[in-house]
Amino acid sequence: MQERWPPIRLYLTGFMGCGKSTIGPLLARRLGYSFVDLDVLIERQTGKTIPEIFATGGEGAFRAVERAVLRQTAMLEAYVIATGGGTLASEENLDWALRNGCVVYLQVSIEELVQRLAPAARDRPMLQDWRRQPLQGAALRQRIASLLRRREAWYLRAHCVVSTDGLSVAETVEAVLQALRVYRSSRNERR
């Protein structure tokens, strides 16, 4: 069932592995929106994969491209946009997204993140050691916990915070829709 929503940009944020790329297309379909993954846009524009960008230019080069591509989403209307885990973990990018759309934080516990990310650490530069080897076990948990501690203050400033621990994909989509309904209602009351 499709909900009727005015054409806005909906930015999904949260730590890597929280489900932005899985939930995003389903949420977009329910809202009658289109979906785009910011990392896919970055890869298309640069002609490089995210790990290649990190390998050749480091995190700083990646964040500069990410910031520019995020600004380009201002041209999109009626879109759900999955951002990277660090995209909105800066004052400049978060403030911009909060002004230019609705930001939803998909919150996941460290324990669940470790389970989800362990098999994918090889493809995630932020979960690798200095030799570009995937972290495992306690080292992986420690890196995730450290990154989440640094980023969560940004994430919690989102318009909507949805805890997804223990929820199925379908339940998560419903929880986000409910959070959006509450957000929309509160905005309408303030007018």
Secondary structure, DSSP 8 states (H G I E B T S, - for coil): ------S-EEEEE-STTSSHHHHHHHHHHHHT-EEEEHHHHHHHHHSS-HHHHHHHHHHHHHHHHHHHHHHHGGG--SEEEE--TTTTSSHHHHHHHHHHSEEEEEE--HHHHHHHHGGGGGG-GGGB-TTS-B--HHHHHHHHHHHHHHHHHHHTTSSEEEE-TT--HHHHHHHHHHHHHHHHHHHHHH-
